[in-house]
Amino acid sequence: MITLYPQYIKDTTGTNSFVILPAEEFETIIEELEDLEDVRLYDEAKKEDDGERILFSEYVNGRKGEDN
């Protein structure tokens, strides 16, 4: 779990409007969000996986054929 020490800036009505975080905490949050996005993309790709596989050499040969 990430320990955060946010500071809040209030508007004229006293409502929290902005948050200030130390840069290290912000960077940690961004890294965690990127990791979660990777997991989401992996899960999505896994659902669409039909089990079909080809050899890398077949892929490369197919790509070479597209260049012509």
N, C-alpha and C positions, 0 to 999 in steps of 0.2 A: 504494500500500500504506500502511496506517495503521501508524504507529510507536507502540507502546504501552509504557508504563512501569508495569506493575502491581506492587503490593506485596501480598504474601500474608500471611494470618493463619493460623497453624497451630493445630490442636487439641492436646489434651494428649498425643496419640500422635505428634505431629510431622507429621501429614498436613495438606496445604494444605486449608483449609476455606472461606476467604473470600478475595475479591480486592478490593483498593482501587485505584480508578483516579481520576486527576484528572477533574473534571467535564467539561472540554473533550473529553477522550478518550472518555468515556462517551457524550456527546452525539453525537460523530462516529460511534460504533458504532451508535447508535440510528438516525441518519440513513441510514447505509449499509443497515441492516436494512430500513428503510422503503422505500428504493429497490429493494432486492431483492424485496420483497413486491409492489411495483408491477410489476416485470418479470414476476414469476410470474403475477399477475392478468392482465396483458396477454397473455401466452403462452396462458393458459387460455381467455381470451375469443377469441383468434385461432383456436384449435382448434375452437371452437363456432360460428364465423362461417360462415353458409351463403351469404353473398354477397347476400342480400336487403336492399334499401335502400328507404326511403320518404322522401318530402319532409317537411321539418320542418312545413310547413303542414298536411299530411295528419295528422301526429301530433297537432298542436294541435287540429285539427278533431275527431279521434277522442276526444281527452281531453274536449273540450267536450260531446260526445255522452254521455260517461259521467256527467256531472254531473246529467243529467236523470233 
